[in-house]
Amino acid sequence: MLGRLSQLPPREQAGLGIACACVLFLVADQIVVKPVARELRRMDIDIEVAAKQGDHNRQVLQYETSVAAQYEQVKNLIGVSPSEQDAVESFKSSIDDMALRNGISLISMQHLTPETTDFLVTYAVEISNFEAETLSLINFLHEIQSAPGLLRIQRISLTSQDETTMVKGSLVISKVMTLAGEQE
């Protein structure tokens, strides 16, 4: 094959050499240059994203001491959860005590399955049947809302059968506690 190429006139040999060089450059462009350029562009974008993330993280870190100080002030407001059984029994006992203080007759009470997140556990107690005077119920609800430990009424249902101030109903009360004691 080289013998035939050497028989070509010099002008055609030069043209063939230029054509082969162009094909070689196109192949090199497709196989090497474009993938490398694409990778460099992707790396530039990654660097830009990392720089923005670093700037954001530095801004967030400026608040570290402030957040730590605020956390120290409020970390004991909701309390650290003991074992699940102890927490449920304590919660049910505190509801019983509040009900007795306010003259509420709790007929049926049971705990629901606790909901756990990364840092919190929410305990819930369902009182499926109670009787109370309207004023006593209002005082009981107020005591729940103002009690320490983030006690909240999740659901309440009331019925009144006659014209007295006696009401019957059901409600679900929740309490949030932190899991910080286990993770620190």
Backbone as a ProteinNet text record, in pm:
[ID]
protein_1_A
[PRIMARY]
MLGRLSQLPPREQAGLGIACACVLFLVADQIVVKPVARELRRMDIDIEVAAKQGDHNRQVLQYETSVAAQYEQVKNLIGVSPSEQDAVESFKSSIDDMALRNGISLISMQHLTPETTDFLVTYAVEISNFEAETLSLINFLHEIQSAPGLLRIQRISLTSQDETTMVKGSLVISKVMTLAGEQE
[TERTIARY]
82.4	0	87.7	196	285.9	350.1	366.7	422.6	332.2	205.4	109.8	105.6	115.1	113.4	236.2	349.2	470.1	465.5	377.7	364.5	278.7	205	120.5	208.6	157.2	233.1	242	345.3	364.8	245	176.1	60.5	-50.5	-78.4	-181.8	-137	-6.9	44	21.3	47.8	25.9	-122.7	-206.8	-352.1	-400.5	-349.5	-386.5	-336	-214.8	-160.7	-244.6	-286.6	-371.1	-507.1	-565	-694.4	-681.4	-571.9	-550.9	-532	-458.2	-438.8	-571.8	-657.8	-790.5	-875.6	-875.4	-951.7	-896	-763	-700.3	-738.6	-738.9	-779.6	-927.2	-1014.7	-1156.9	-1176.8	-1106	-1117.1	-1064	-949.7	-892.3	-986.7	-1050.7	-1145.8	-1263.8	-1316.6	-1432.2	-1396.6	-1280	-1243.7	-1174.6	-1096.1	-1015.8	-1059.3	-1058.7	-1076.1	-1215.2	-1319.6	-1455.8	-1485.9	-1453.4	-1477.7	-1397	-1273	-1192.2	-1251.6	-1293.4	-1353.8	-1484.4	-1564.3	-1689.6	-1660.2	-1560.1	-1523	-1470.9	-1394.5	-1344.2	-1459.1	-1556.4	-1674.2	-1751	-1768.6	-1839	-1762.9	-1632.9	-1552.5	-1562.2	-1565.7	-1581.6	-1715.9	-1820.7	-1953	-1952.1	-1888.6	-1879.1	-1802.9	-1696.1	-1618.8	-1702.7	-1779.2	-1866	-1971.7	-2033.2	-2134.7	-2071.6	-1953.4	-1886.1	-1847.3	-1806.1	-1771.3	-1895	-2008	-2132.1	-2174.8	-2161.5	-2196.6	-2104.5	-1976.6	-1881.5	-1915.1	-1951.9	-1992.9	-2116.2	-2212.3	-2334.5	-2301.2	-2216.7	-2179.4	-2107.2	-2021.7	-1953.5	-2054.3	-2154.4	-2257.7	-2335.7	-2367.7	-2442.1	-2357.3	-2228.8	-2140.2	-2127.8	-2157.8	-2153.3	-2253.9	-2360.1	-2465.9	-2445.3	-2337.3	-2316.1	-2323	-2249.4	-2248.1	-2384.4	-2449.4	-2581.7	-2683.1	-2681.5	-2774.8	-2744.9	-2617.9	-2581.7	-2628.6	-2613.7	-2658.6	-2810.2	-2881.6	-3028	-3073.9	-3005	-3040.5	-3022.7	-2915.7	-2892	-3004.6	-3061.8	-3170	-3299.4	-3325	-3455	-3451.1	-3335	-3328.3	-3405.3	-3423.6	-3494	-3644	-3694	-3836.7	-3925.6	-3886.3	-3971.7	-3926	-3807.6	-3760.6	-3706	-3624.7	-3564.5	-3648.7	-3676.7	-3762.9	-3692.8	-3756.5	-3704.1	-3744.3	-3742.1	-3787.3	-3933.6	-3975.1	-4110.3	-4216.8	-4202.7	-4303.4	-4310.1	-4194.8	-4193	-4255.1	-4223.1	-4276.3	-4428.4	-4478.7	-4624	-4694	-4640.8	-4703.6	-4702.2	-4590.9	-4581.3	-4681.3	-4692.1	-4784.2	-4928.7	-4965.4	-5101.8	-5130.9	-5032.4	-5049.2	-5072.5	-4996.4	-5015.2	-5152.1	-5201.2	-5335.9	-5440.5	-5423.2	-5515.5	-5518.7	-5400.2	-5392.6	-5464.1	-5439.9	-5508	-5659.2	-5702	-5845.3	-5908.2	-5842.2	-5894.7	-5902.2	-5798.2	-5797.6	-5911.6	-5951.3	-6052.9	-6191	-6206.9	-6337.9	-6382.9	-6289.3	-6321.5	-6324.4	-6425.1	-6437.2	-6388.2	-6268.1	-6211.2	-6258.9	-6336	-6393.2	-6300.9	-6238.6	-6152	-6032.2	-5911.1	-5790.3	-5689.4	-5627.7	-5523.7	-5418.3	-5295.5	-5189	-5183.6	-5141.9	-5124.4	-4975.8	-4944.7	-4805.7	-4729	-4615.5	-4537.8	-4481.6	-4474	-4414.8	-4274.9	-4176.1	-4037.7	-3978.5	-3907.4	-3830.2	-3683.5	-3598.6	-3454.9	-3424.3	-3491.3	-3456.9	-3571.7	-3693.7	-3810.1	-3891.8	-3965	-4063.7	-4193	-4303.9	-4433.9	-4520.4	-4555.8	-4643.4	-4786.5	-4881.1	-5021.3	-5106.3	-5204.1	-5299.4	-5438.8	-5516.3	-5653.4	-5748.9	-5826.1	-5932.6	-6059.5	-6104.4	-6215.7	-6351	-6353.1	-6480.4	-6454.2	-6515.1	-6505.9	-6636.4	-6659.5	-6774.7	-6723.2	-6781.4	-6736.2	-6838.7	-6832.9	-6906	-6830.9	-6900.8	-6839.3	-6724.7	-6747	-6643	-6522.4	-6547	-6437.4	-6355.9	-6424.6	-6356.9	-6270.5	-6323	-6245.4	-6120.6	-6134	-6018	-5916.8	-5966.6	-5879.7	-5801.8	-5870.4	-5805	-5701.3	-5734.5	-5638.9	-5514.7	-5535.8	-5422.5	-5333.6	-5393.5	-5314.3	-5230.7	-5291.6	-5219.5	-5106.9	-5123.2	-5021.5	-4923.1	-4942.4	-4852.2	-4716.9	-4609.5	-4477.5	-4468.8	-4385.6	-4364.2	-4439.7	-4488.9	-4556.9	-4673.1	-4760.3	-4883.2	-4977.8	-5039.4	-5130.4	-5251.7	-5364.7	-5486	-5479	-5476.9	-5471.5	-5611	-5705.7	-5841.8	-5937.3	-6049.6	-6149.9	-6287.2	-6373.1	-6509.6	-6601.2	-6700.5	-6790.8	-6935.1	-7013.5	-7157.6	-7227.6	-7344.6	-7427.7	-7566.4	-7614.8	-7741.6	-7861.8	-7845.9	-7960.6	-7920.2	-8004.1	-7980.8	-7892	-7832.2	-7742.2	-7606.1	-7519.5	-7385.3	-7290.4	-7341.9	-7261.2	-7237	-7110	-7075.2	-7001.7	-7010.2	-6938.7	-6854.9	-6751	-6671.4	-6548.6	-6463	-6335.5	-6230.9	-6104.4	-5996.9	-5866.6	-5773	-5638.7	-5542.6	-5455.9	-5357.7	-5218.9	-5132.9	-4996.6	-4895.4	-4777.7	-4666.1	-4539.3	-4458.7	-4334.7	-4217.9	-4125.9	-4003.9	-3885.4	-3770	-3649.8	-3575.4	-3503.8	-3419.3	-3273.8	-3249.9	-3113.5	-3029.5	-3088.2	-3012.5	-2948.9	-3012.3	-2958.1	-2848.7	-2854.8	-2763.3	-2645.9	-2650.2	-2540	-2432.7
-118.2	0	125.7	124.5	239.8	258.5	150.2	158.6	236.2	213.7	285.5	433.1	463.7	602.4	676.9	606.7	673.7	699.3	632.8	653.5	775	826.2	944.6	1067.1	1164.2	1286.9	1360.4	1443.9	1511.9	1595.4	1655.3	1739.2	1652.8	1535.6	1446.1	1384.8	1357.4	1305.9	1409.2	1537.6	1644.5	1655.4	1647.9	1654.9	1539	1417.7	1299.8	1312	1366.3	1386.8	1485.9	1595.2	1694.8	1633.3	1554.8	1488.9	1392.8	1314.5	1221	1298.1	1408.8	1490.3	1546.3	1593.1	1645.4	1536.4	1417.1	1306.4	1272.5	1273	1245.8	1351.5	1478.7	1586.5	1573.1	1537.9	1519.8	1404.8	1294.1	1180.3	1218.3	1286.1	1329.5	1427.2	1514.7	1610.4	1537.2	1437.5	1364.8	1271.6	1210	1110.4	1172.6	1277.4	1330.4	1471.2	1564.4	1705.7	1734.8	1694.1	1724	1659.1	1530.4	1474.6	1545	1581.5	1651.3	1789.1	1858.9	1991.8	1980.8	1879	1857.3	1829.5	1748.4	1716.2	1840.4	1922.3	2046.3	2142.3	2151.4	2235.4	2184.9	2051.7	1993.8	2020.3	2009.9	2037.9	2184.6	2275.4	2418.1	2443.7	2378	2393.7	2335.7	2218.6	2158.6	2249.6	2312.1	2403.6	2523.9	2575.6	2690.5	2655	2536.9	2492.4	2472.9	2412.1	2389.9	2522.3	2619.6	2751.2	2818.4	2809.9	2868	2796.7	2665.2	2588.9	2626.6	2643.5	2685.2	2822.9	2917.2	3050.7	3042.4	2962.1	2945.1	2885	2782.4	2718.7	2816.3	2901.2	3001.8	3099.5	3137.4	3228.1	3161	3034.1	2961.2	2947.1	2921.2	2904.2	3031.4	3146.3	3270	3267	3187.4	3181.5	3070.9	2996.8	2880.5	2914.4	3014.6	3046.7	3098.1	3176.2	3228.7	3114.8	3023.1	2910.1	2821.1	2796.6	2713	2777	2908	2976.8	2969.2	2989.8	2981.6	2840.1	2740.9	2601.8	2568.7	2614.9	2590.7	2648.5	2760.2	2822.5	2743	2677.5	2613	2460.8	2399.2	2254.5	2174.5	2226.3	2150.1	2179.3	2262.1	2295	2174.9	2092.7	1979.2	1850.8	1846.8	1729.8	1621.6	1536.8	1424.6	1301.4	1226.2	1109.9	996.8	945.2	823.9	704	585.7	470.7	492.1	427.5	449.6	419	309.2	271.4	374.7	420	521.1	651.6	691.2	816.4	809.2	697.4	682.1	681.4	606.5	600.8	737.2	807.3	941.3	1036.3	1028.6	1113.5	1084.2	955.7	918.9	962.1	948.3	988.8	1139.8	1218.3	1363.9	1404	1333.8	1363	1326.7	1211.2	1172	1277.5	1325.2	1426.4	1554.8	1598.7	1720.3	1700.2	1582.4	1554.7	1555.7	1495	1494.1	1635.3	1715.1	1853.1	1935.8	1904.9	1985.1	1919.6	1805.2	1742.1	1675.4	1622.7	1552.1	1402.8	1334.6	1190.8	1121.4	1061.4	988.7	844.3	803.7	669.6	571	614.4	525.3	604.3	551.6	619	513.4	533	442.4	520.5	470.2	539.4	488.3	576.5	541.4	518.2	461.8	434.6	566	580.8	704.4	723.3	849	883.2	937	874.9	913.7	975	1088.6	1148.6	1142.7	1215	1210.4	1256.8	1361	1420	1422.7	1391.9	1404.3	1276.5	1259.1	1152.7	1216.8	1185.1	1240.7	1127.8	1141.9	1045.4	1096.8	1005.9	1046.2	954.5	1015.8	942	975.4	871.2	890.1	865.4	967.7	954.4	938.6	814.4	788.2	816.4	840.2	869.4	945.7	1063.3	1140.4	1216.6	1256.8	1340.1	1455.6	1574.7	1691.3	1803.3	1890.8	2016.8	2104.1	2192.2	2276.5	2359.7	2421.9	2504.6	2419.9	2300.5	2211	2170	2142.9	2105.3	2220.6	2341.4	2458.6	2474.2	2458.3	2467.1	2355.6	2234.8	2122.1	2149.4	2196.8	2228	2339.1	2438.6	2546.5	2492.9	2404.2	2347.5	2265	2193.3	2116.3	2210.5	2317.3	2411.1	2482.7	2507.7	2582.8	2492.5	2361.4	2268.2	2264.3	2244.5	2231.8	2101.1	2100.6	1977.2	1969.5	2079.9	2084.4	1985.8	1985.3	1907.4	1982.7	1911.6	1974.5	1884.6	1948.4	1876.5	1853.9	1728.5	1697.1	1690.3	1635	1619.9	1619.7	1684.5	1684.8	1673.3	1596.4	1578.1	1587.7	1676	1698.5	1675.1	1624.4	1611	1650.8	1703.2	1740	1684.1	1600.7	1533.1	1615.6	1690.6	1765.2	1909.8	1982.7	2125.4	2157.8	2057.4	2083.5	2126.7	2161.3	2203.2	2084	1963.8	1842.1	1807	1777.8	1736.8	1603.4	1530.8	1405.1	1420	1339.7	1348.7	1262.2	1289.2	1219.2	1319.8	1287.1	1374.7	1297.6	1353.1	1297.5	1407	1372.9	1467.4	1415.8	1505.9	1464.7	1538.8	1478.8	1537.2	1509.6	1613.5	1599.9	1600.2	1505.9	1499.8	1481.2	1526.2	1517.3	1387.1	1343	1225.4	1264.6	1392.1	1445.3	1370.2	1321.6	1251.3	1124.1	1058.6	935.8	965.6	1079.7	1106.7	1192.3	1259.3	1346.2	1266.4
0	0	0	75.5	74.8	-62.1	-131.3	-265.6	-358.2	-349.2	-432.8	-395.1	-263.9	-221.1	-271.7	-279.8	-327.6	-477.5	-549.9	-693.1	-723.9	-623.7	-646.8	-666.8	-742.7	-758.5	-624.2	-602.1	-474	-430	-523.8	-488.6	-427.3	-484.1	-433	-299.4	-285.9	-158.8	-47.6	-79.2	18.4	52.2	-48.5	-24.6	59.3	29.5	106.6	250.5	268.1	402.9	482.2	413.8	480.4	516.6	426.7	453.2	570.7	573.1	685.8	817.1	809.9	930.2	978.4	885.3	924.2	989.5	931.3	989.1	1127.9	1140.8	1269.5	1373.4	1330.4	1421.8	1462	1367.8	1400.8	1500.1	1475.5	1566	1704.8	1708.7	1836.6	1906.5	1829.3	1887	1951.3	1881.7	1933.2	2049.1	2043.2	2143.3	2264.3	2246.4	2355.9	2396.6	2303.6	2337.6	2394	2326.4	2374.6	2509.5	2533.3	2666.7	2776	2746.4	2846.5	2873.7	2768.6	2786.9	2866	2836.9	2909.9	3057.7	3083.9	3222.5	3295.2	3227.4	3288.5	3320.2	3228.9	3255.4	3376.9	3385.6	3499.9	3630	3624.7	3743.6	3784.6	3686.5	3717.6	3786.3	3737.7	3799.2	3940.3	3958.6	4092	4188.2	4138.5	4221.8	4260.3	4165.7	4193.5	4298	4282.9	4379	4517.1	4522	4650.2	4715.2	4634.7	4689.8	4748.6	4678	4730.9	4858.6	4861.7	4981.4	5096.1	5066.8	5170.4	5225.5	5137.4	5182.4	5271.5	5228.8	5308.6	5445.5	5446.3	5572.8	5665.4	5610.3	5693.3	5753	5674.5	5726.9	5838.7	5821.8	5924.9	6051	6035.1	6151.1	6234.2	6176.6	6253.3	6368.2	6353.4	6454	6556	6545.5	6631.2	6780.1	6824.8	6968.2	7013.8	6929.9	6964.5	6978.4	6884	6888.3	7007.9	7035.3	7150.2	7280.2	7292.1	7413.6	7427.3	7317.3	7321.9	7352.7	7296.4	7322.4	7470	7530.6	7672.6	7758.2	7713.9	7790.7	7782.6	7668.9	7649.9	7644.7	7652	7630.6	7734.5	7853.4	7956.3	7963.1	7871.9	7875.6	7845.5	7750.6	7717.9	7784.1	7832.8	7906.8	7816.8	7876.1	7806	7834	7731.6	7743.2	7817.2	7924.5	7987.5	7901.2	7955.3	7877.1	7839	7732.1	7679.8	7784.4	7856.8	7956	8068.4	8116.3	8222.9	8175.8	8053.6	7999.7	7985.7	7935.5	7917.7	8052.4	8148.3	8280.8	8349.3	8338.2	8396.6	8331.1	8199.3	8123	8163.7	8168.1	8207.5	8351.4	8438.2	8577.5	8588.8	8512.4	8518.7	8464.2	8362.7	8311	8416.2	8481.4	8589.3	8699.4	8740.3	8845.6	8804.2	8679.8	8632.7	8627.5	8585.7	8577	8717	8814	8950.8	9008.9	8985.4	9036.8	8978.1	8855.6	8787.9	8785.6	8852	8861.5	8731.9	8654.3	8529.7	8560.7	8513.5	8532.8	8405.9	8415.3	8301.7	8308.9	8209.3	8209.7	8138.3	8030.4	7954.1	7901	7930.2	7882.7	7840.3	7722.3	7675.6	7598.7	7600.1	7527.7	7384.2	7295.2	7154.6	7128.4	7015.8	6981.3	6966.6	7034.8	7024.5	6883.4	6840.2	6710.9	6736.7	6676.2	6698.9	6573.3	6590	6481.3	6522.2	6451.8	6481.9	6623.3	6670.7	6799.3	6898.7	6854.1	6941.3	6941.7	7050	7056.2	7105.9	7037.6	7074	7129.4	7257.2	7322.1	7312.4	7297.8	7288.6	7375.2	7440	7521.8	7469.7	7447.5	7400.8	7517.5	7549.2	7648.7	7566.7	7554.4	7464	7527.3	7659	7722.7	7853.1	7866.7	7990.6	8010.9	8136.4	8172.8	8256	8234.9	8311.3	8302.3	8401.6	8394.4	8293.2	8226.4	8123.7	8180.9	8294.8	8355.2	8396.4	8449.3	8486.4	8363.6	8254.6	8130.9	8079.6	8085.7	8041.5	8127.5	8257.4	8346.7	8317.8	8291.2	8258.6	8129.6	8027.7	7900.6	7917.5	7999.3	8025	8097.1	8194.2	8267.2	8174.8	8081.7	7984.8	7899.3	7849.5	7762.7	7836.9	7965	8039.4	8113.4	8108.6	8177.4	8106.9	8182.1	8117.9	8039.2	7938.6	7863.1	7732.5	7682.1	7552.6	7541.6	7640.3	7630.4	7538.6	7447.6	7352.9	7330.6	7306	7268.7	7117.6	7076.2	6933.5	6872.1	6949.1	6897	7015.8	6999	7104.7	7040.2	7105.7	7058.6	7180.9	7173.9	7287.6	7246.5	7343.1	7322.5	7451.1	7434.4	7548.7	7522.6	7614.8	7595	7637.5	7744.2	7795.6	7820.2	7889	7907.3	8026.9	8089.9	8201.9	8148.2	8239.5	8198.5	8190	8199.8	8192.4	8046.1	8013.2	7877.3	7882.5	7773.1	7756.6	7629.9	7622	7500.8	7504.1	7406.7	7396	7349.9	7380.3	7334.2	7327.9	7251.9	7240.8	7284.2	7379.9	7433.2	7396	7351.2	7316.2	7402.2	7411.3	7485.8	7407.6	7386.7	7310.7	7407.9	7385.5	7466.6	7372	7417.4	7334.9	7360	7260.3	7273.1	7293.4	7324.7	7334.8	7435.3	7542.5	7644.6	7591.2	7493.8	7437.3	7335.9	7267.4	7158.9	7200.6	7313.1	7354.8	7423.9
[MASK]
++++++++++++++++++++++++++++++++++++++++++++++++++++++++++++++++++++++++++++++++++++++++++++++++++++++++++++++++++++++++++++++++++++++++++++++++++++++++++++++++++++++++++++++++++++++++

